[in-house]
Amino acid sequence: MPMDPADLADRLGRWSAGRGPLYLLLAARLRRLVDEGELHPGTRLPPDRALASALAVGRGTVVAAYEQLRTEGRIVRRQGSGTRVAGPSRPGPQETTGAPVFLHLLEPQADDVILLACAAPAEPPPILLTAYERALSQLATVTGDIGYHPSGHPHLRRAVADHYTRRGVPTDPERVLVTNGGQQALSLLARAFVEPGGPVLVEAPTYPGALEAFHERAAALRTLPTGLDGFEAAVRTPSRRPELAYLVSTHHNPTGSVLPPLARRRLAVAAATADVPLIDDEVLAHLGFPGRRTPPPLAMYSDTVITVGSLSKSVWGGLRIGWIRATRPVIDRLARLRAVHDLGGNFPAQLAAAELLPRLETLCQDMAADRRARHDHLRAELARHLPQWQAPPVTGGQTLWVRLPHGDGDSFAQTALRHGVAVLPGSGLDASGGSREFIRIHFLATPDVLTEAVRRLATAWQAYGGGHDRGDPAPAPRSMAV
């Protein structure tokens, strides 16, 4: 039996008090109930008409809200069996989970599963241990400091500012806010700039963690091709001007593309002219292959660009250090917002990060040849065992954006998982509803692990129906199980 519509209406509370289309506001409140576990996986939700009657809204509002959550993977709608919160009511590989797609990357898998979905260094480099040794020596001399620094430790804010100044973007420490990783930086920016139902421009495809941050704010996502191509036309009409725009300009996640200097200038100037806050996600900016210079941040071309950085991809994911570079009024606003939720970050980690930052580019350069070798090895193995897959080369970053010759990434990812490899289906990275024929895989593993991963993927592809010609029917799509 579905849950009582009146009971769900009570749990939703005052969801309609906000700006934006009603269906997005309703979807935001339902999303929160699902993500916080108040609506358990397998729970059958009320029918469209029944919930609409209980909420005194049109049926179309409920239908659109349900559809929004279905595309996010939070609910499942099947004719004849109603609408259920996504996730297994009992264990089984055929079911889905109720967590957002971004969280699937972080959940532990069986010991024998090769994880090619979440891209980050697998162990801390020796230079991080040295940085912590120096940080602990400094910590031993601290007096008169209770350790609360909502904007970040002064040493680290200075180190981040100097980092940008060396790259040709003069920066004062007051224009830097330290965060617990790049993901917290995106969440803070979404809270600061996006009202429920507010339009946000994103690339299609793009980083899934950014999509989750904007979904949490019930943003109305509007998409443009990689590089935000067409941005000037998209913001020309004041009534359709977005509240925020987001892109990964360097070693784009997931395609690996790099925005050329002229396009950077045009985009930054257009955003400033239209008064649209533009986020330049630079988390992958320093991961170019040998001989590739790190392009300048978009902030070089416009002082209003908001730059996000992090050490999670270049050093180690367990070092939860990120930052935001922006104008002082924006930093002050974000600092007040951050203090409501968190009075500061990890003190020793920030001291260690301050030691690391002057050496960041050298560290990345030292690892560049190894990353390129692993990239080349993975592509060679794919070409040998799966020649019908399209895996274009990249000039840096950590991932390949692979196009399947038929079928869809969601259902193939399930098959791959049953054969011991976790990959990321493209649909979860594309707010336009596209990229279903893609998967994202990383090349950070050792060559022997990558070889075994491709062997398993080839076996999974045969089981999936990889021997069929393009004209043959593809296997029926199923929800992602990772």
N, C-alpha and C positions, 0 to 999 in steps of 0.2 A: 504493500500500500504506500502511496506517496505521502509525504509528511503533510500535516494540516496547513492549508494556506494561511490561516490566521496566525498560527504559531510562527511560521516563517516571516510573516509581516511584522510580528512583534520583535523578532530577532533583528530584522533589518533596521528598525528604529526610524529616525528622521533622515532617511537617505536622500530625499528630494531637495534638501536645503542646499542649493549650490548653483553654480553657473554651468551651463552646457546642456546638451540634449539629455532628456530624462533617461533614455536607455543606457547611456554611459554612466550616469550617476547610479542607477540601479545595478549595473554590472560591477561598478567599483565596490559597492557595499556587499554584494554577493561574493565578489572575489576575496574580500577581507574575511568573510565568514569561512570560506573554504581554506584560505591560506593559514588562518589561525586555528584551524581544526575544529571549529564549532559545527561545521557541516562535514561529517565524516565521509571518507571514501565509500561509495556504494549507496549513499543515501539517495532515495528517490525524491526528486523535487516535485512540487505541485504542477499540474498541467498549466499551460499558458493562460487559458481563460480563467481558471480558478484563482491563480495568483494575481492576475490583473484585476479581478473583482475585489479581492481582499485589499489590494493597494489603491483601488479607485483610479486606475490608469487604463489606457487603452491596451488591448491585447498586443498590438504591434510593439509597444514599449517592452513588454516581457519577452516577446519573440526575439527582438533585436538584442536585448541584454543576454539572453540565453545563447544566441548565435555568437556574440562577442566572446563569451566564456568558452564556447565550444572550440572556436578557432585558437584559443590560448591553451587548450588541452585541459581545462579545469573541470569541464563537464562533458558527458557523453549523451548524445541524443540519438535514439534509435526508434524507428517506426514500430509501434506495437509494444515497446517496452518502456516508453517514456523517457524522462530526463533524469540522469543520475550524476551525482558528484563523481568525478573521475577517480579511479583508484580501485584496487582489488578488494572486493568484499570477502574474498578468500584468496590464499596464495595461488599464483598461476601465471605462467608466462604470457598468456593471451590477454591479460587484463592491462589496464593502464594505471598510472599513479596520479594522485591528486595534486602533486607539487608542481609549481611552475617549471617550465622547461629549463630555466637557468639552474634550478636546484638539482636537476637530474645529473648535471655535470659533477656535482660534488658528493653525491651519495656513494658510499662504498659498494663495490661489486665483489663477486666471488674472486677468490685468489687467482684463479686461472684465466680471468678475463683481462685482455690487453686493452688498456684505456687509451683510445685515440680521440676522445671527445673533448676533454678539458686540457687546454694547452698551457703549460707552465713548467718551469724547471723542476726536475724531480728531486733535487737535493740542494741544500744551501752550498754555495761555493766557498772555498777556503777564505777568500777575502772578507766574507761576512763574519766568520769567526774572529778574524783579526780586528774587524771594526767593533765587535762586541767587547773584545778585550780592552780596547782603548776606551770604549764607552763606560765600562765598569770602573776603570781607573778614574774617569771624570766623576762618576757617580759617587765614589768614595769621598770626594772633596765638596759635595753639595751641602750647603748650609743656608738656612733662611729661605727655603723654597719648598712649599707644600706639594708641588708637583702637578697642580692643576693649571693647564695651559690650553684653554678652549680653542685658541687660534693656532696652536702648535708651539713647540719649544723654540725659543728665540734662535738657538744655534741652527736648528734645522730650517727655520724660515729664512735665515740668512743664507744657508747653503743652497736652498732652492732658488732664491733670488739671484745668487751669483751664477748658478747653473744657466739661467736664462740670459743673464747679462753676457756670459761668455758666448752664447749662441746668437748674439746680435739684438737681443730684446732687453734693453735696460730695465731692471726691475728692483724695486725697494722691497724689503721684507714685509712691510705693511700691506703689500699687494699679494701676499701668499697666505693661504689657509691650509694647514696640514690636516689630513683626514686618515681614517683607518682604512687605507686602500682606495683604489680608484672607484670601486663600487659605491662606497659611502659618499664619495665626491659627487657621483651622478645622482644618487638619491637626494642629497642636500640641494643640488641644483634643481631637480624636479620639484621638490617641495617649495623652493623659493620662487620659481617662475611660472609654474603650471597650476592653474585652477582646474577643478574637475570639469571635464568636457572641453578644456582649452586645446586648440590645435598645436601640434608639434610636428615639425618637419624632420624626417629621418631618411636615411638611405635605405634602399631595398636591394640586397640584404644588408644587415648590419649586426653589430655586437648584441647578443641576446640579453646580456645584463642591463644594457641601456633600455631595451624594450620593456623589461620587467619594471625598471624604475619609473618609466612613464606610464605603464599600465597601472601601477600602484596609485598614481595620481588621477586615474580615469581620463587620461589624455586622449584626445581624438587624433590618432596618428595619421599623418599624410606623408606619402612616400614620393621620393624622387630617385632617379638612378644614382649609382655610385658616384661620389664626388658632389652630390647635390646638384647635378646637372639640371639646368632649368630653374635654378633658384630665383634669379632676377624676375622672371615672368611669374613665378609662384607668389611672390610677395608684392607684386605691383599694385594689386587692389587692396586698399587699406582695410576694407571690411573682411578680407580673407587673410590678413597678415597673421602669421603664427606667433604664439607666445614664446617659442623657443625653437632653435634648430640645432641638430646634432650630426656630426660626422666624424669618421676616423680618417684623417687626411693622409697618414703615412703608414704603409704596410697594412692596408685596410683589412679589418676583420669582418668577413672571412675571405675576400677575394685576393688580398695581397697587393692591390693596386696602390700607386703613389700619385697623389695629386700634383700636377706640374706647377712650377712657380707662377706662371701667368694666371692659371686658373685659381690659385690660392689668392692672389692679389684681387682678382675680380670678385671672388666670393666674399672675402673679408670686407671689401669696400661696399659691396651691395648690401651686406647685412647691416653695416653701420649706417648706410644711407636710409635703409628701411626701418631702422631702430628695432631690429630683431636680434636678441641675444643669440650668439653663435658659439656652440661648444666645439672646440677642437680637441678630440681625444688623442693624446700623444703617448698612451701607455706602451705602444709598440714602436715608437718613433726611432729608437736607437738600435733596432734589431736588423739593420741592413746587412747584406752579405759583403764580403771583402771588396773594396773598391767603390762601394756605394756610400756617398756622403749623406748624412742625416739632413733632410730638407729643413729650412727654417720654419718655425711655428707660424701659423696664420696670424698670430699676434704681432708679427713683424710688420704686417700691412695695415693693421687697424688696432688701435689701443683698446677697443671695446670687446675684442674676441676673448672668450673665456677658455683658458687652457687647462686641461686635466692631465695629470701625470701620475705615475706610480712606479714602484720598484718590484711589483709582483711578477712581471713577465721578464724583466731584464736581470733580476737578482734571484728572487725566490718568493713564491706565493705566501709562504708563512711569515714573511716580513710585511706586516700589514701597515705599510706606509704609502700614502698617496698625498696628493695636494691639488689645490686649485689656484691658478694665477688669474687675477681679474683686477678691475678697478677697485680702488679703496672702498667706495660705497657698497659695491657688491660683496667684497670680503667682509666688511663690517656686518652686513645683513646676514651673510651665511654664518658668521661666527656666533651671532645671537641665536640663530636657529639651531646650530650645532650644540650650543651650551644647554639648550632645553633637554636634549637627549643624552649628552655626553660631555663631561666637564674637561675632557682632554684625552690624549692618546697615551700609549705606553711610553713612559719616560726613557728607559734604557734603549728601546728600539729606535726612538727618535734621535738619541745621541749617536747610535750606531749608523743610522741613515745619514746623519750629518757628516760622518767620517767617510761614508761610501760615495756620496754624490760627486765630489771632485774627481773621483776615479771611475765614474760610471761609464763614460765613453770608452776609456781604455779597457775596462772589463768587457764591454760588449764587443769591441774590436777583437779582443783575444779569443772570444768564443765564436766569432762570425764564421771562420773557416769550417769549424766543426758543424755548425748549423747548416751551412751550405752543403757540406758533404752528406749529411743525413737527408736533406731535401732531395739531392740528386739520387741518393740510394733509393729512397721511397718511390720516386718517379720511375726509376729504372725497373724496380720490382713490379710496379703497377703496369708498366708497358709490357713486361714479359708475361705476367700471369693474367692481366685484365686489359688487353689491348683495346677493347671497345669502350673503356671508360675514358673520359676526357679530363686530364689533370694538368692544366697549364702551369708552366713554371712561374715562380715569383722571385722577386729580388730581395726579399727579406721577410721578416715576421716569423710565424711559427706554423702556419697551416696551409693546406691545399684545399681548394674549392673544386670538388669533383662532380662532374655531371654524369649521371647514369644514362645509358642508352635507352632504357625503357623502365617502366615501373615508377615508384616514388620512394623518396628517401625515408619516409616514416615507416613504411612496411618493410623496406630492406633493412633498416636499422634493427628491427626486431629479429629478423633472420640472422643478421650478423652477430647480435648478442647471444643468440642460441648457439652460435659457432665460436664464441669466446672472444669477440671483439666489440667494443663499444665505440660507435661513431655518432656524430651529431647530424640529424636530418635537417635539411635546409629550410623546411617550412617554419621552424621555430625562430629563424633569423630574419624572416621577411614579413613585415607588417602589411604588405600588399596582398598577401595570400599566395604569392608566387614562390619560386625556388623549390618547388616540391620534388623536382627531378635531381636535386643536388644533395650531397652530403659534405660535411666538413671533417677533415682528419688532420692531425698534427704530425710533424716529422721530428719531434724532440727525442723520441726513444732511440736507443742504441740500434745500430744497423742489424744486429741479429734479431732483436725484438721486432723491428720493422719488417724484416723478411718473414718471420713467423706470422705477423699480423696480416700481411698480404696473402700468404698461403691460406690462412683461415678465411679471409674475405673472398678469395677465389672459390673456395669450397661453398661458402654461404651464397655466392652469386649463382653457382650451379643449382643449389637447392632452391633458390628463389625463382629460377626460371631463366637464368642468364644465357642458356643455350638457344633461346628463342630468337627469331629474327625480330626486327623492329615492328613488323606488321602483325606479329602475333599478339594475342591479348595479354596484357600485363597482369600480374597477380593483384588481387583485390587489396586496396589500401587498408591498413590497420593502424591503430594508434601506437605511438612510441611507448616502449616499455622500459626505457632506461631512466 
